[in-house]
């Protein structure tokens, strides 16, 4: 329709996820470097600016060097599954970002069928809307 800007973009977006990223194809990634490359490709597909992509690339290189220094290239080793141990580390001040709030107490926990679902939900809870969700739905008693 003439005179309506953005309409061609609307038809170009069909079949894509929110944000303009193409629907991901299932694939098996091995190692942190492969995950980092896939993440950077996803940022490029979602039209992130080049400086933003370069900043992410730098941070991922730093993380990759850190993991290599510990002798691991498996992303699954960096997800903590032992809840009691994780809470103990937080309360002993072992995590810089949670050290100032000690002592911590467990008020809610949830189980997930996959590590991916668990890490996605944890990442969501760290966003502003996730924090609001947690206050309203998980912590209200």
C-alpha positions in Angstrom: 0.0 0.0 0.0 1.5 3.3 -1.0 2.0 5.9 1.7 2.5 3.4 4.5 6.1 3.3 5.5 7.4 0.0 6.9 4.9 -2.3 5.2 7.6 -4.0 3.0 9.5 -4.6 6.2 6.5 -6.3 7.8 6.3 -8.9 5.0 10.1 -9.4 5.3 9.7 -10.2 9.0 7.3 -13.1 8.5 8.9 -16.4 9.5 11.3 -14.7 11.8 11.5 -14.4 15.6 11.1 -11.2 17.6 14.0 -8.9 17.0 14.4 -9.9 13.3 16.7 -12.8 14.0 16.2 -15.8 11.6 14.7 -18.9 13.2 17.6 -20.9 14.5 18.4 -24.2 12.9 19.1 -27.1 15.4 22.8 -27.9 15.5 25.3 -29.4 17.8 28.0 -27.0 19.0 31.2 -28.2 20.5 33.2 -26.0 22.8 33.0 -22.5 24.1 34.5 -21.0 20.9 31.8 -22.6 18.7 29.1 -21.2 21.0 30.7 -17.7 20.9 30.9 -17.8 17.1 27.2 -18.7 16.9 26.3 -16.0 19.4 28.2 -13.3 17.4 26.5 -14.5 14.2 23.1 -14.2 15.9 24.0 -10.6 16.9 25.0 -9.8 13.3 21.7 -11.3 12.0 19.8 -9.1 14.5 21.5 -6.0 13.0 23.5 -5.1 16.1 26.1 -2.3 15.4 29.6 -3.3 14.6 31.1 -1.7 17.7 28.6 -3.6 19.9 29.6 -6.9 18.1 33.2 -6.1 18.6 32.7 -5.4 22.3 30.9 -8.8 22.7 33.7 -10.4 20.7 36.3 -9.0 23.1 34.4 -10.1 26.2 34.0 -13.6 24.8 37.7 -13.8 24.0 38.4 -12.9 27.6 36.0 -15.5 28.9 37.5 -18.1 26.5 41.0 -17.4 27.7 39.7 -17.7 31.3 38.2 -21.1 30.7 41.3 -22.3 28.8 43.3 -21.3 31.8 41.2 -23.7 33.8 41.6 -26.5 31.3 38.0 -26.7 30.2 36.3 -26.0 26.9 32.9 -27.5 27.9 30.2 -24.9 28.6 28.2 -27.4 30.8 31.0 -27.2 33.4 30.2 -23.6 34.1 26.6 -24.2 35.2 26.3 -25.0 38.9 23.8 -27.7 39.7 24.5 -28.2 43.4 22.2 -25.8 45.2 23.6 -26.3 48.7 27.1 -25.8 47.5 26.2 -22.7 45.5 24.4 -21.1 48.5 27.4 -21.9 50.7 29.8 -20.2 48.2 27.6 -17.1 48.2 27.4 -16.9 52.0 31.2 -17.3 52.3 31.7 -14.3 50.0 33.0 -16.4 47.2 31.2 -14.4 44.5 32.1 -10.8 44.0 28.6 -9.7 42.8 26.8 -11.3 45.8 29.4 -10.8 48.5 27.8 -7.6 49.9 24.4 -9.1 50.6 25.6 -11.9 52.9 24.1 -13.9 54.5 21.7 -15.2 51.8 18.8 -17.5 52.5 16.9 -19.7 50.0 13.3 -18.6 49.6 12.4 -20.3 46.3 13.9 -22.8 43.9 12.7 -24.5 40.8 13.5 -27.5 38.8 13.9 -27.6 35.0 14.0 -30.4 32.4 17.2 -29.1 30.7 20.2 -26.9 31.6 19.3 -24.6 28.7 15.8 -23.9 30.2 17.3 -23.3 33.6 20.0 -20.9 32.4 17.4 -19.1 30.2 15.1 -18.6 33.2 18.0 -17.5 35.4 19.1 -14.9 32.8 15.4 -13.7 32.6 15.2 -13.3 36.4 18.2 -10.9 36.2 16.3 -8.5 33.8 14.0 -5.7 35.1 10.8 -7.6 34.1 12.2 -10.8 35.6 12.9 -9.1 38.9 9.3 -7.7 38.9 8.0 -11.2 38.1 10.0 -12.7 41.0 8.8 -10.1 43.5 5.2 -10.5 42.4 4.9 -14.3 41.7 7.7 -16.0 43.5 8.4 -14.0 46.7 4.9 -12.8 47.7 3.7 -14.7 50.7 
